Amino acid sequence: MASGNAVVVFSVSGCCMCHVVKRLLLGLGVGPTVYELDQERGGREIQAVLAQLLSSPSSSSPSPSTTSSAAAQLNAAVPAVFVGGKLLGGVEKVMSCHINGSLVPLLKQAGALWL
């Protein structure tokens, strides 16, 4: 799913941070492929895998032991942005790349932008 297009965003339709990432990419002239996981078959499972991919191995947070913390971990999995088939990261990484000027070159390299 992530390697089929230049830019892929895994999102949940009611997530404000997902909306921010999608609007930023659209504002830059990128038409990302968007998977709304709350509307996709197998979306919860995909979200769980994304949570594992996005979790930092150096994180000092305890592993989820309750339903509410497991739900919070799943919610932290979106948005997940892939550029050129590789995981870029979540909203913090996308915004960081945008602010430091490295996002547009990444998008150009992936073929998502031509100018």
C-alpha positions, 0 to 999 in steps of 0.5 A, a space after each residue: 500500500 505504501 509503495 504504490 504511490 509517491 506519497 501515501 498518508 494513513 489517516 483516520 477521518 476524524 483526526 485533526 493532525 491527519 487533517 493538518 498533514 493532508 492540508 500541508 501536502 495539498 498546499 504544497 501541490 502534492 496529491 497524496 494517496 490517502 487511506 482512511 483507516 477507520 473506513 478501510 477493511 483491516 484498518 485497525 490491524 494496519 493502524 497497529 502495525 503503523 504504531 509499531 513502526 512509529 514507536 521509538 525504540 529509545 522511548 521510555 514510555 511503558 508498554 500499554 497495559 490497559 485498553 485506554 493506553 492501547 487505544 492511545 497508542 493506536 491513535 498515535 499511529 496516525 497520521 503516518 506518511 510514506 514518501 517514495 515508499 519509505 516511512 517519513 513519520 508522523 505529524 511531528 516529522 512532517 512538520 519538522 521537515 517542512 520547517 527545516 526545508 527538507 520536505 520539498 526536496 524529499 517530495 521532488 525526489 519521490 516524484 510527487 513534485 515537479 517544480 
